[in-house]
Amino acid sequence: MTDALEGLSSEKLHDLAVHYALRHVDVKFFWGLLKILPAAEVVADEPEQADLDVFTLRGHLDDITDSGRGEVAEGLRPYYLEYLQKHEVKP
């Protein structure tokens, strides 16, 4: 199963993880995502997004969706993989 997940795009991993977390009301997943998201945005060369996230709830909510796109999703890929593997989510 690990190989099957690793073959997915970061966007697909994001979608699977967020969908699973929503179905299971996994607040801990979203809290963890919000904590590491600013660092992923800085690595993806989006520091203005990181600043917005730190100071506004709206920035946090918008970025849960945006965290599945582009370089930010690539930076968060290990987080999504670990979460999906832990919960034995299949692609």
C-alpha positions as CSV (number, residue, x, y, z in Angstrom):
1,M,0.0,0.0,0.0
2,T,2.9,2.4,0.7
3,D,4.1,2.2,-2.9
4,A,0.6,2.9,-4.2
5,L,0.4,6.0,-2.0
6,E,3.9,7.2,-2.9
7,G,3.0,7.0,-6.6
8,L,0.2,9.5,-6.2
9,S,0.6,13.2,-6.8
10,S,0.9,15.5,-3.8
11,E,-2.4,17.1,-4.7
12,K,-4.1,13.6,-4.7
13,L,-2.4,12.8,-1.3
14,H,-3.8,16.1,0.0
15,D,-7.3,15.3,-1.2
16,L,-7.2,11.8,0.3
17,A,-5.9,13.0,3.7
18,V,-8.3,16.0,3.9
19,H,-11.3,13.9,2.9
20,Y,-10.4,11.2,5.4
21,A,-9.9,13.7,8.2
22,L,-13.2,15.4,7.4
23,R,-15.1,12.1,7.5
24,H,-13.5,11.2,10.8
25,V,-13.7,14.7,12.3
26,D,-9.9,14.5,12.9
27,V,-9.3,17.9,14.4
28,K,-5.7,16.8,15.3
29,F,-4.9,16.4,11.6
30,F,-6.1,19.9,10.7
31,W,-4.3,21.4,13.8
32,G,-1.1,19.8,12.7
33,L,-1.5,21.0,9.2
34,L,-2.1,24.5,10.3
35,K,1.0,24.4,12.5
36,I,3.3,23.3,9.7
37,L,1.7,25.1,6.8
38,P,3.5,28.4,7.2
39,A,6.9,26.6,7.1
40,A,5.9,24.9,3.8
41,E,4.8,28.2,2.3
42,V,8.2,29.8,3.2
43,V,10.0,26.8,1.6
44,A,7.7,27.2,-1.5
45,D,8.8,30.9,-1.7
46,E,5.4,32.2,-0.6
47,P,6.4,34.1,2.6
48,E,3.5,36.6,2.3
49,Q,1.1,33.7,2.6
50,A,2.9,32.5,5.8
51,D,2.6,36.0,7.3
52,L,-1.1,36.0,6.5
53,D,-1.6,32.6,8.0
54,V,0.0,33.5,11.3
55,F,-2.3,36.5,11.9
56,T,-5.7,35.6,10.5
57,L,-8.2,32.7,10.8
58,R,-9.3,33.3,7.2
59,G,-5.8,32.8,6.1
60,H,-5.7,29.4,7.8
61,L,-9.0,28.3,6.3
62,D,-8.1,29.3,2.8
63,D,-4.8,27.6,3.0
64,I,-6.3,24.2,4.0
65,T,-7.6,24.2,0.4
66,D,-4.4,25.8,-1.0
67,S,-2.2,23.3,0.8
68,G,-3.0,20.8,-1.9
69,R,-1.4,22.8,-4.8
70,G,2.0,23.4,-6.2
71,E,5.2,23.6,-4.2
72,V,3.3,23.9,-0.9
73,A,1.7,20.5,-1.5
74,E,5.1,19.1,-2.3
75,G,6.5,20.4,1.0
76,L,3.6,18.9,2.8
77,R,3.8,15.5,1.0
78,P,5.6,13.7,3.9
79,Y,2.8,14.9,6.3
80,Y,0.1,13.6,4.0
81,L,1.9,10.3,3.4
82,E,2.5,9.7,7.1
83,Y,-1.1,10.4,8.0
84,L,-2.6,8.2,5.2
85,Q,-0.2,5.3,6.1
86,K,-1.0,5.6,9.8
87,H,-4.7,5.3,9.1
88,E,-4.2,2.7,6.3
89,V,-6.1,4.7,3.8
90,K,-6.0,3.2,0.3
91,P,-5.7,5.2,-2.9
